[in-house]
């Protein structure tokens, strides 16, 4: 009478293939997860950028719309002036955002504030 089943060698081969595949795939998955944890959600970014645009518009004497000029404002200043509320949290993750970061914008050729970025230091 013949028993159906897997031999020890077949089992070890399958385990080896699974281990090899996980070694190849796992680092990229971990990298993507860590990048997503550090990135702000799109909704939070839009709120911050809208608040920044309002701040610049209300302070047009300090931030005139001169072509190809770059401006930075600290998140802490936006909170202090009432454009954002403290504590500043990401809407999706509910994690607190470092208010020592800067929002950078450039005035484009149409004399509008454009290309908003959130940076740890202001390059200007």
Beta strands, then each sheet from edge to edge (+ up, - down):
strand 1: 70-74
strand 2: 102-107
strand 3: 113-119
sheet 1: 1+ 2- 3+
end
